[in-house]
Amino acid sequence: MNPQDPLANLHPLRQPDAIGWWPLAPGWWALLLLGLACLLLLAYYLWRRRRASAYRRNALAQLAELQGQYRQDRDLRRYLDQLNALLKSVALCAYPRRNVAALSGQQWLQFLNSSFSATEPFTLALVTAGYQAEPSAIDTEQSYRIARDWIRRHKVSP
């Protein structure tokens, strides 16, 4: 060793370890918790929405089955009776019973058309055909389309 050079006695400088991503800073933990809470709230909202519209999916399946049954047996009176019963059961799921249960005839038709804004409204023949001995000719494809659209898009009572 050279007494003249005191720096020669020093050890080389050590580099600090690289800064790692773990453990996370408290701000990142808060952001993760907030993101998780938002995801849980979104999942809960979607689950409730799906559960609330289950009656619509069931009714659409019943409507398709009803249409298929009509195409096989061509019994118009039975088709219209079952279609009105299906529409009534959907209305009872979506609206208070006291507002829907007693409706028939013109009042029922008015309710159906007022709870749904469509280019094709329900016709009186659809509602009254079940009370006739021989129902008049009615376009079943059109009534199917209108009923399907009503089930999909009717306004729900708050």
C-alpha positions in Angstrom: 0.0 0.0 0.0 1.0 3.4 -0.8 0.7 5.8 2.1 0.7 8.6 -0.4 -2.6 7.5 -2.0 -5.4 7.2 0.7 -8.0 6.5 -2.0 -6.4 3.2 -2.9 -7.6 1.8 0.5 -11.3 2.4 -0.4 -13.4 -0.4 -1.6 -15.3 0.1 -4.9 -18.7 1.7 -4.7 -21.7 -0.6 -4.6 -24.7 0.0 -6.8 -28.1 -0.2 -5.0 -30.5 -3.0 -5.9 -33.0 -2.1 -8.7 -36.3 -0.9 -7.4 -38.8 -3.7 -7.7 -42.5 -3.5 -8.2 -43.2 -5.5 -5.0 -44.4 -4.6 -2.4 -46.9 -2.3 -3.9 -47.3 1.3 -2.7 -50.5 2.1 -0.7 -51.9 4.1 -3.6 -51.8 1.0 -5.9 -53.6 -1.1 -3.3 -56.3 1.5 -3.1 -56.6 1.6 -6.9 -56.8 -2.3 -7.0 -59.5 -2.3 -4.3 -61.5 0.4 -6.2 -61.2 -1.5 -9.4 -62.3 -4.7 -7.7 -65.3 -2.9 -6.1 -66.3 -1.5 -9.5 -66.1 -5.0 -11.1 -68.2 -6.5 -8.3 -70.8 -3.7 -8.6 -71.0 -4.2 -12.4 -71.4 -8.0 -12.0 -74.2 -7.5 -9.4 -76.0 -5.0 -11.7 -75.8 -7.3 -14.7 -76.9 -10.3 -12.6 -80.0 -8.3 -11.3 -80.8 -7.1 -14.7 -80.6 -10.6 -16.2 -82.8 -12.0 -13.3 -85.3 -9.1 -13.8 -85.7 -9.9 -17.5 -86.0 -13.7 -17.1 -89.7 -13.5 -17.6 -89.1 -12.0 -21.0 -86.8 -14.8 -22.1 -89.3 -17.4 -20.8 -92.2 -15.6 -22.6 -90.3 -15.4 -25.9 -89.6 -19.2 -25.7 -93.3 -19.9 -25.0 -94.2 -17.6 -27.9 -91.9 -19.5 -30.3 -93.4 -22.7 -29.1 -96.9 -21.4 -29.6 -96.1 -20.3 -33.1 -94.7 -23.7 -33.9 -97.7 -25.4 -32.5 -100.0 -23.2 -34.6 -98.0 -24.0 -37.8 -98.6 -27.7 -37.1 -102.4 -27.7 -36.2 -103.6 -24.4 -37.7 -106.1 -23.9 -34.9 -106.5 -20.1 -35.0 -108.9 -19.8 -32.0 -106.6 -21.8 -29.7 -103.5 -19.8 -31.0 -105.2 -16.4 -30.3 -106.5 -17.6 -26.9 -103.0 -18.8 -25.9 -101.4 -15.7 -27.3 -103.6 -13.4 -25.3 -103.0 -15.5 -22.2 -99.3 -15.3 -22.7 -99.4 -11.5 -23.1 -101.5 -11.2 -20.0 -99.1 -13.3 -18.0 -96.2 -11.1 -19.2 -98.1 -8.0 -18.3 -98.8 -9.4 -14.8 -95.1 -9.9 -14.3 -94.2 -6.4 -15.4 -97.1 -4.3 -14.0 -99.1 -4.2 -10.7 -101.8 -6.8 -10.7 -104.5 -4.2 -9.9 -103.7 -2.4 -13.1 -103.7 -5.4 -15.4 -105.7 -8.3 -14.1 -109.2 -7.0 -14.8 -108.5 -5.6 -18.3 -110.2 -7.2 -21.3 -111.5 -6.2 -24.7 -110.9 -2.6 -25.7 -109.2 -1.7 -22.4 -106.8 -4.6 -22.8 -106.0 -3.5 -26.3 -105.5 0.1 -25.2 -103.2 -1.0 -22.4 -101.1 -3.2 -24.8 -100.7 -0.3 -27.3 -100.0 2.3 -24.6 -97.3 0.3 -22.9 -95.3 -0.1 -26.1 -94.4 2.3 -28.9 -94.3 0.4 -32.2 -94.9 1.0 -35.8 -97.5 -1.8 -35.8 -100.0 -1.6 -33.0 -102.1 -4.5 -31.7 -105.5 -4.8 -33.5 -108.9 -5.3 -32.0 -109.3 -8.5 -34.0 -106.4 -10.1 -32.0 -108.1 -9.3 -28.7 -111.6 -10.2 -29.6 -111.1 -13.2 -31.8 -111.1 -15.5 -28.8 -114.7 -14.6 -28.1 -116.0 -15.4 -31.6 -117.3 -18.7 -32.7 -115.3 -18.5 -35.8 -112.4 -16.0 -35.6 -112.0 -13.8 -38.6 -108.9 -14.2 -40.7 -106.0 -12.6 -38.9 -102.4 -12.4 -40.0 -100.7 -14.7 -37.5 -97.2 -13.8 -38.6 -98.0 -10.1 -38.0 -99.5 -10.9 -34.6 -96.5 -13.0 -33.7 -94.1 -10.2 -34.7 -96.1 -7.6 -32.7 -96.3 -9.9 -29.6 -92.6 -10.7 -29.8 -91.7 -7.0 -30.1 -94.1 -6.1 -27.2 -92.5 -8.8 -25.0 -89.0 -7.6 -25.8 -89.6 -3.9 -25.5 -92.7 -3.1 -23.3 -92.2 -0.5 -20.7 -91.9 -1.8 -17.2 -93.8 -0.3 -14.3 -91.4 1.3 -11.8 
